[in-house]
Amino acid sequence: MANRRMKNGLALGAGMLALALAGGVEAVEMPGEGREIRLARANWDTGWFTAAIYQRALEKLGYEIKGPITLDNPPFYASVAQGDVDFWVDGWFPLHNTFESTFEGGGEKVGYVARGGAIQGYLVDKVSAEKFGITSIADFAKPEIKEAFDINGDGRADMVACPPGWGCEVVIDHHMKAYELGDHINLIKASYAASMADAVARHRNGEPILFYTWTPNWTVGALVPGKDVMWIEVPEPDLPDEQKQFEAATIVAGVQGCASDPCGMGWPANDIRTVANSGFLEANPAARKLFEVMSVPLGDILAQNARMNAGEDSEKEILGHADAWIEANSDKVEGWLDEARAAAGS
């Protein structure tokens, strides 16, 4: 029986080889040998783990990685269109539809780092939500709630928001106008990581907190929705013009720790996607194929983000996390690499 299986396996392998030769397809073991890739990454560190995983995978194909260079959204999308950088894995769509006109014609979306499930919205500490009956961002127009969340004494509730240039900044600013909250909420747009670290510290001291966040992100590990904090809703779906077609998708079912189900998040669930220079993709079919087939589970990103937040945040440690992930998923990774090598030889 064993001999028969061995013969059948050899026959199958020979048949596949003959088929490949007949089609003129020969996989290239190191299609990136002698080629450089200029890697960019976002200036929010929750995406650095995935950037490191893609870097390591490309290195296994023989590419030499230059960077990563850390960029905000506007300079990245302009740079990738011009060919000053080759790619990043931090495209959030439809959130980044705002920037599509910037890279159209010189860059393109390819593959999915994580398809759907990347949610974002507003949260308050659970104690305050229950004390004041807070279920919506609109509740912050009420005097007693504004006063409770006013840190700097300007008469408005303080909310950790997004730094200038981030896609979420555009939507938050739009919401403040759409729901007439500009006179009631003060947006903290300084360093997000530092502002959230301050919010976590205030929560530990029993103080009210209001903040924006997204997943995957270490914040929902430090402040667990449903336990420590609650997602709150927006009064009605209202997005900037370039995202209007996604307003119905801002009502998301099954959000743990939301004031209601389904939850009016204010944002649709996003896909995290690679965005690359079109000329680079044309010249590197192996890289294109890798981007098309490769992905990283949101849960794995969240777990690594928690490790970074706990102090494992050096470049060496992040690359070490990527190496460990690749080793733990070696069968899957090798399959992706084989597809990339085959694409290079086709």
C-alpha atoms as one frame of an Amber mdcrd trajectory, in Angstrom:
protein
   0.000   0.000   0.000   2.812   2.427   0.922   4.641   1.660  -2.344   1.462
   2.245  -4.331   0.938   5.641  -2.638   4.553   6.572  -3.327   4.207   5.632
  -7.001   0.950   7.564  -7.255   2.586  10.595  -5.654   5.568  10.451  -7.993
   3.274  10.095 -10.973   1.224  13.072  -9.843   4.355  15.175  -9.309   5.704
  14.213 -12.724   2.360  15.060 -14.296   2.308  18.525 -12.670   5.899  19.159
 -13.748   5.085  18.134 -17.313   2.058  20.398 -17.276   4.142  23.330 -16.048
   6.804  22.726 -18.710   4.196  22.374 -21.424   2.738  25.728 -20.416   6.157
  27.320 -20.390   5.873  28.207 -16.673   8.987  27.965 -14.528   8.963  29.330
 -10.999  11.778  31.749 -10.162  13.176  30.943  -6.739  14.472  34.477  -5.983
  12.624  36.852  -8.309  13.641  39.896  -6.279  17.372  39.227  -6.332  19.273
  42.416  -7.147  16.179  44.593  -6.729  15.397  47.168  -4.067  12.011  48.005
  -2.595  11.337  51.337  -0.888   8.929  50.473   1.927   6.741  53.087   3.610
   4.674  52.658   6.739   2.060  54.798   8.466   2.797  57.128  11.353   0.328
  55.176  13.528   2.358  52.324  14.999  -0.479  49.781  15.025   0.399  49.014
  11.386   4.122  48.485  11.900   3.740  44.773  12.626   2.074  44.069   9.279
   4.681  46.198   7.501   7.384  44.047   9.112   5.645  40.805   8.060   5.425
  41.951   4.430   9.044  43.092   4.586  10.215  39.667   5.739   8.133  37.890
   3.092   9.597  40.041   0.321  13.098  39.419   1.646  12.436  35.682   1.271
  11.890  36.392  -2.432  15.307  38.043  -2.647  14.290  41.708  -2.472  16.408
  44.203  -0.549  14.188  46.446   1.552  15.041  50.132   1.930  13.329  51.736
   4.898  10.764  51.629   6.233  10.145  55.348   5.974   7.345  56.542   8.265
   4.830  58.834   6.573   1.485  60.489   7.155  -1.331  59.867   4.671  -0.975
  62.887   2.339   2.800  62.555   1.759   2.543  58.781   1.308  -0.172  58.889
  -1.327   1.643  61.660  -3.197   4.944  59.764  -2.935   3.594  56.411  -4.115
   1.957  58.078  -7.131   5.254  59.741  -8.054   7.284  56.572  -7.489   9.299
  57.995  -4.580   8.196  54.992  -2.476   6.977  51.621  -3.732   4.235  50.554
  -1.310   2.737  50.411   2.149   0.228  48.070   3.804  -1.711  50.791   5.622
  -4.443  51.721   3.169  -7.796  51.966   4.977 -10.735  51.936   2.593 -13.230
  53.528   2.336 -11.692  55.858   4.972  -8.832  56.751   2.612 -11.110  57.405
  -0.349 -10.334  61.025   0.518  -6.850  60.482  -0.916  -7.709  58.430  -4.017
  -7.473  61.391  -6.375  -3.931  61.942  -5.077  -2.564  58.558  -6.176  -4.932
  57.767  -9.053  -2.966  56.929 -12.187   0.335  56.384 -10.368  -0.673  54.014
  -7.603  -3.250  51.337  -6.989  -4.865  49.205  -4.309  -3.884  45.547  -4.443
  -4.934  42.650  -2.220  -6.260  42.765   1.341  -4.120  42.803   4.459  -7.393
  42.380   6.380 -10.790  42.298   4.698 -13.564  44.052   6.646 -13.859  44.019
  10.397 -11.591  47.020  10.975 -14.056  49.167  12.919 -13.736  52.624  14.432
 -15.783  55.062  16.431 -16.276  56.917  19.719 -16.039  55.498  23.240 -16.613
  56.658  26.815 -15.763  55.032  30.115 -18.498  52.655  31.224 -18.992  54.274
  34.633 -19.782  57.653  33.059 -21.942  56.066  30.354 -24.124  54.493  33.046
 -24.060  57.501  35.390 -25.120  60.035  32.741 -27.026  57.716  30.396 -24.631
  58.399  27.522 -25.487  56.429  24.385 -24.645  58.912  21.610 -21.969  61.463
  20.763 -24.844  63.966  20.645 -25.242  63.621  24.426 -22.131  65.753  24.821
 -24.196  68.838  24.061 -25.729  68.453  27.553 -24.184  70.847  30.117 -23.706
  68.311  32.930 -21.929  65.874  30.586 -19.691  68.537  29.054 -18.678  69.648
  32.535 -17.786  66.126  33.639 -15.517  65.587  30.636 -13.933  69.059  30.590
 -10.232  68.653  31.372  -8.847  72.060  30.433 -11.671  74.217  31.766 -12.810
  75.690  28.444 -16.425  74.624  28.960 -16.270  71.775  26.410 -15.821  68.029
  26.769 -12.310  66.948  25.799 -11.997  64.052  23.345  -8.888  62.259  22.110
  -9.218  62.603  18.339  -6.911  62.190  15.323  -3.758  64.138  14.432  -3.835
  66.375  11.345  -3.498  64.451   8.077  -5.091  61.207   9.251  -8.157  60.008
   7.385 -10.153  59.816  10.619  -9.478  63.518  11.252 -11.500  64.365   8.143
 -14.499  62.311   9.291 -14.377  63.523  12.901 -14.279  67.157  11.743 -17.220
  66.374   9.449 -19.162  64.835  12.341 -18.545  67.846  14.574 -20.162  70.067
  11.943 -22.929  67.647  10.932 -24.070  67.097  14.536 -23.343  70.701  15.611
 -20.919  69.649  18.331 -18.086  72.107  17.692 -19.155  74.270  20.640 -19.486
  71.246  22.917 -16.462  69.014  22.207 -12.798  70.013  22.158 -10.769  67.742
  19.858  -7.342  66.752  21.170  -5.247  66.366  18.004  -1.803  66.003  19.540
   0.158  62.733  19.382  -2.463  59.987  19.452  -0.333  57.498  21.385   0.574
  60.050  24.068  -3.007  61.339  24.311  -4.381  57.808  24.685  -1.753  56.936
  27.297  -2.992  59.958  29.256  -6.616  58.810  28.801  -5.751  55.329  30.110
  -4.045  56.882  33.150  -7.068  59.093  33.848  -9.376  56.071  33.578  -7.271
  54.242  36.165  -7.722  57.250  38.450 -11.489  56.986  38.060 -11.852  60.038
  35.798 -14.236  60.265  32.817 -12.721  59.755  29.355 -13.979  60.258  25.796
 -11.941  59.102  22.817 -11.906  57.924  19.228 -10.234  54.633  18.338 -10.098
  51.904  15.746  -9.418  48.176  15.647  -6.990  46.513  15.606  -5.449  48.786
  18.223  -3.870  48.317  21.637  -6.433  50.704  23.128  -9.230  48.090  23.057
  -6.940  45.748  24.949  -6.112  48.324  27.626  -9.717  49.584  27.743 -11.999
  46.660  26.937 -15.357  47.567  25.316 -18.241  46.341  27.452 -16.040  46.106
  30.543 -14.088  49.354  30.871 -15.582  51.485  28.108 -18.607  51.596  25.809
 -18.905  52.351  22.105 -21.410  55.176  21.642 -23.428  55.922  18.520 -23.832
  58.895  16.217 -27.299  60.466  15.745 -27.544  59.322  12.110 -25.161  58.207
   9.358 -23.361  61.239   7.894 -20.081  60.949   5.970 -18.030  63.301   3.785
 -19.067  63.465   0.120 -16.427  61.012  -1.130 -17.739  58.371   1.306 -21.488
  59.055   1.084 -22.212  55.725  -0.641 -21.044  53.885   2.499 -23.406  55.549
   4.979 -25.708  52.516   5.217 -22.665  50.399   6.136 -21.993  52.536   9.225
 -24.727  50.549  11.009 -22.739  47.541  12.233 -24.228  44.470  13.926 -22.607
  42.527  16.755 -20.266  45.226  18.082 -19.251  44.142  21.570 -19.726  46.873
  24.141 -21.932  49.157  22.034 -24.880  51.072  23.450 -27.204  49.147  21.096
 -27.176  46.397  18.473 -26.869  47.055  15.602 -24.574  49.963  16.409 -24.511
  53.290  14.564 -20.727  53.570  14.542 -20.398  56.633  12.313 -17.933  54.762
  10.090 -18.300  51.667   7.904 -16.075  48.690   8.634 -12.866  49.142   6.650
 -10.623  46.933   4.564  -6.902  47.319   5.236  -5.150  47.141   1.863  -1.750
  47.406   0.245  -1.286  50.487  -1.921   1.631  50.317  -4.378   3.143  52.245
  -7.247   1.703  50.958 -10.534   5.052  50.928 -12.315   6.593  48.950  -9.484
   3.816  46.354  -9.677   4.197  46.008 -13.429   7.938  45.463 -13.115   7.578
  43.038 -10.189   4.881  40.417 -10.823   6.117  38.368  -7.873   5.500  41.265
  -5.470   2.092  41.925  -7.030   1.056  38.299  -6.575   2.306  38.279  -2.983
   0.234  41.379  -2.226  -2.796  39.770  -3.877  -2.726  36.580  -1.813  -1.166
  37.580   1.509  -3.134  38.618   4.619  -2.808  38.874   8.406  -5.693  38.119
  10.828  -6.946  41.113  12.806  -6.662  39.133  16.027  -2.948  38.545  15.442
  -2.403  42.264  14.814  -4.263  43.150  17.995  -2.217  40.663  20.045   1.058
  42.090  18.735  -0.120  45.649  19.340  -0.680  44.716  22.979   2.924  43.499
  23.182   4.148  46.792  21.711   2.077  48.739  24.208   3.625  46.653  27.000
   7.080  47.871  25.942   8.204  45.545  23.124   8.288  48.410  20.632  11.834
  48.640  19.282  12.497  48.022  15.584  14.348  44.829  16.496  11.469  43.566
  18.627   8.836  44.337  15.981  10.844  42.470  13.350  11.181  39.649  15.875
   7.402  39.556  16.235   7.113  39.342  12.447   9.660  36.515  12.279   7.767
  34.588  14.964   4.479  35.074  13.116   5.972  33.846   9.844   7.412  30.778
  11.564   4.068  30.022  13.234   2.316  30.337   9.863   5.076  28.808   7.762
   2.880  26.530   5.648   0.601  29.391   4.671   3.521  31.766   4.030   5.366
  29.234   1.875   2.220  28.771  -0.178   2.040  32.521  -0.801   5.722  32.635
  -1.712   5.299  29.748  -4.163   2.467  31.626  -5.863   4.661  34.715  -6.089
   7.559  32.702  -7.577   5.227  31.129 -10.133   3.931  34.567 -11.125   7.488
  35.729 -11.748   8.087  32.817 -14.134   4.835  33.099 -16.066
